[in-house]
Amino acid sequence: MMTQRTISSLLRPLVVSGIYKDEKIALKDIIADYIQRKIEASSAVIKQMEKKYGKNFESVTKEMKNKATMSAEDDWMEWKAAMLMNESWHKALKKLFSNAA
């Protein structure tokens, strides 16, 4: 399979140089690092919104109901998306560690 050979050729230098024990460990570590960076990015958006509004998402949602500005609605959508992605990335990381053991 072409994809498998490509992945193997990308990971092999990391194993040959002694950075990783084998290709599976290398791939797992690279994917875990990528997911962790995504978690950090979405967490940063969440923290930024909490700081901007001085409240958590649920409180802001209640306050905005039927009286939000366009700008506040844009923030709300970005905040909601960050929360959903953060949750999804956390689930993916948990699954990676449980399946790749």
N, C-alpha and C positions, 0 to 999 in steps of 0.2 A: 504494500500500500504506500503510495507516494507521500501522503501526509505523515505517516509514521516514520518514514525514512527522513523526511525533512526535520521533524521534531528531534529525532535521534541525532541528526547531524548538528543541530543547534546546541543540544545538551552535552554531547560527547566531550567537547573541550573543557567543560566544567568538571567532568568526571576525571578525565585524563590528567588535568592539572592538579587534582587532589582536593578541589574545593568541595566536591560532593562525593559521597560513597558510590552512588549509582544514579542513573538517569531518572528513575522514579522519584527519588528523594529530591533531586534538583528541580524537577518539574513541580512537585508539590510545594517546595519552598518558594519558587518563583510565583506561582499562582497565589499562594498565601500572602506574599508580599504585595502583589497587585491588589488583592481584595482588601488588605489592611489599608492601603493607600486610598481606596475608594471609601472605606469606612471613615477614615480621617477627613476626607473632603466633605462628605455629607454631614459629618458631625460638626465641622467648621461652619457650614451654612446654618445648621440648627442653632448653634451657639450665637452666631451673628444675629439671627432673627430674635432670639431670646433677649439678647442685649439691646437690640434696637427697640423692641416693644416693652421690655422690662417685665415680661410675663411668659408663661409657657404657651404652647400652641393651643391647648384646649381653652384657656382663658381668653386668648386673643380671638379665637374662633367665635366664642359666645358674644364677645363685645362687638365684633364686626357684623354679626348677623343683621341683614337688611339695612346696614348703614355704612358699608365700607366704600372707600374711594377706589378708583381704578388702580392706583399705585398700591394701596393696601391689599387689594385682591391679587395683584401680581406677586406681592411678597408672600401672601398666604399660599398661593399655588406653588411657589418655589420652596417654601417651608414644608408644605405637605409632601411634595415630591422628594425632598431631601430625607424626610422621615421615612417614607416608604422605601426608598433606595437603601437607607441605612439598615433598616430591618432586613431587607432582602440580602444585602451583602453579609450581614451577621449570620443569617441562615446558611448562606453559601459557604462561609468559612467553617461553620460548625460541621456541615456536611462533608466538606473537604477533609477535615481532621478525622471524622468518624469513618469515612470510606477509605481513606488512603493509609490507614494504620497498618 
